[in-house]
């Protein structure tokens, strides 16, 4: 059985990320810079929870958010009720694949049911894209097995011969085939594909999470015709992810911080500088990975804007960009590129 990574309270409280959050909140809430004072003030403000979330969004200038339906401690409708930002949803494919593996009597039934679900997600439920966390299942060395391999993988699972983890069976040929199928369907549905790349919690297949392993997958004809977003920019394999985004014109590089919550280098000024100098700025987008905690959305947006502003300011000081070009670049990364993807 696998296990989710957990951050011990003593480690969290001693982290720079936590101290930064407390100090930033103390300024926003006009509270003394102490844990208890900030918590009291936060709870007082959050009695009007919608008003509090609105204040956070306005302070960080968060106008839109893209939500993954794979983990929903807070349901989409509740999130929408309290959040003034415009919300979009992406459909994570692994949960439905696991459920259908457990309920389908045949490979054909599995394929047909999966195809119907992903089509309905876009056409009737309003999802704008798909997301895969295959890096947590079998790794990013995704090939395109033939249907026979996938069928044999399915039968091995049905007979109990397939290795299982907390999230379900491995069934690598089947998972690879279905990810390729999602890419094919995305073209017809007008949607994009997000792929988790790089590290995360302890369940990630750590030796197969380097985005460079996606090279052959990205060369597939169906994949080349849709926008593919490398979530977390492959951190710490930033250079590899940046190279992919520089040579594949349909690949987007997303800057965000993966788990654990004490881990902030992914949104650093140095990393923004590195990415901006490699990846076409028309294909860099920002993400938070914040899930349901409103302060995390707020803090991530603040840090990203600060880091991006610093890196662009350095380029202006060096004479590489002028002020107008720096502002245009900032708008692309924080606004316009996402607008294009979500259209």
Buried (B, 14 or more C-beta within 10 A) or exposed (E): EEEEEEBEEEEBEEBEBBEBBBEBBBEBBEBEEEEEBBBBBBEEBBEEEEEBBBBBBEBBEBEEBBBBBBEBEBEEEEBBEBBBBEBBBBBBBBBBBBBBBEEBEEBEEBBEBBBEBBEEBBEEEEBBBBBBBBBBBBBBBBBBBEEEBBBBBBEBBBEEEBEEEEBBBBBBBBBBBBBBBBBBBBBEBEBBBBBBBBBBBEBBBEEBBBBBBBBEBBEBEBBBEBBBBBBBBBBBBBBBBBBBBBEBEBBBBBBBBBBBBBBBEBBBBEBBBBBBEBBBBEBBBBBBBBBBEBBBBBBBBBBBBEBBBBBBBBBBEEEEBEEEBBEBBBEBBBBBBBEBBBE
